[in-house]
Amino acid sequence: MSDSKVFFFTEDIEFSFGYEQSVKEWLDDVVSSEQNSLNSANIIFCSDDYILKINQEHLSHDYYTDIITFPLMDFGSPIETDIFISIDTVRSNASKLHVGFDQELFRVIVHGFLHLLGYDDKTLDDQRVMRSKENYYLEYFESHFR
């Protein structure tokens, strides 16, 4: 889909992402399946140090994380976002969880989009719903794009 509005960047790391077109189409499908549309999504792959600095400067959090999602729109409006993903943490979490790096990276990406679509993970019930949605969209990706 050449008109996708998902863009990929790197900051302070060397990272080659071989699934750009498939992930663009997948995310377009995820967003439309959830009755929304996409204006623009910048996905920035970075290091632990880079995401820690963003976490400290913008969110006043002093810890590493795998993803930080900045919604640049009002809830319910077409999605516009900057998403920072620490490749270091994704790689580490994949190892800890005994899953492939790609699977963990795709889970993190869709997790960020689900937050933008109104899903939360603060309570156990919310976490169950979020995990169910992640699994559903990961299976969709596997069956349609790989």
N, C-alpha and C positions, 0 to 999 in steps of 0.2 A: 504494500500500500504506500505509494509514493507521497501521498498527502498527509501522512502521519505527522503529528506535531510533538513527537517524542524525540529528544535529542540527547546524545551521550557525549560526555566530556571526562577528562581526567585532570586531577590536580595533584601534583607532587609525587606521582607514581608512574611507573610504566605498566600499563595494563591493556591488553588486547581483548576486546569483547567480540566474539565471533557470532553473536546471535542478534545483532542490531535489528535487522529487518523483521525477523520472527517475533522478537519481543515487542517491537513497535505495533505490529498487527495484533498480537495477543493483548497488549494493554488497551488498544482501541476497542477490542471485543469486550474486555473486562468492564471498561467504563460504560460502554453502550448497554451491556447486560444489566448493569446496575442503574439504568435509566438516567444516565448523565452523558455529558460530552466533554471533549478535551480541547482546551484552547492551546495550552503549551505545557510541556513537562521537560525540564532539564534534569537529567540524571547524571550526577557527578561522582565518579569513582575516585576515591582518595585513600590516604593512609590513616592509621590510628591517630597519629599526631595531628593531622589536619582536622579530623572530625572532633578530636578533643578540644582543639582551639575554637572551633565553631560552637561547640557545646558550652564552653566557658564564656565566650564573648556574647553569644546571642541568647542563651537560655539560662545562664548562671548555674550550669551543672558542671561539676568537676569530675567527670568520669567518661570512659570510653563507651561507645555504643556502635552498633552495626549500621544504624540508619538514623538520619534526621530529616524530617519532612517539613518543609516550609510551605504551607498553603498561601498562595498569593491571590486568593479569591474568597468570597463569602461562601459559607456552606450552602450547598444546593446549586450554586452557580457552576458553569462549565469549569472544569479543572484547569488551574494554572498553578504551577508548583516548581520549586527547586528541591531536589532530593539528593542528599549527600549519603553515599554508601562507603563505609570503610571496608576495603577489600581485605585488609589484615584481619579484622574481626570476623568477617564472613568466612574466611579461610580457617581461622581458629575454631569458630563455632561448628563448621562442617566436620572438622576432625573430631571435636568433642561429641557431636551427635551421631557420628559414624554414617554420615551421608555425603554424597558427592558435592564438590564445590559448586557446580552449576545448579544443582537442586537447591542448595541453601541460598545462593544468590537470587534465584528466581523467587524463592519464598520471601526473601527480604524485600525485593522489588514490589511484589504484589501486596505485601503487608503495608508498605507505604501508601500504595494506591487505595487500599481498603480504608485506611484512616481518612484519606481525602474524601472518600465516598460515604463517610459517616459512621464507620465501624470503630469500636473502641476495644480496649483490652485491659481495662482497669479492674474489673471484677472477674471472678471465675466464670460466671455465665457469659460475659462478654468475650473472655478468652476462648471459650468453647466455640462460640459463634465465629470468632475471627479465625481460629484454626480450621474449622470446617470450611469456611470460605476459601482460605488459603489452599487447602487440600483440593477442593473442587476446581479452582482455577489452575493449580499445578497439573492436575490430571487433564484438564482441557488443553493446556499447553502441550503436554506430552502426546496427546492423541491428535492434535491438529497441526502442530508446528515442528515436531521432531521425528 
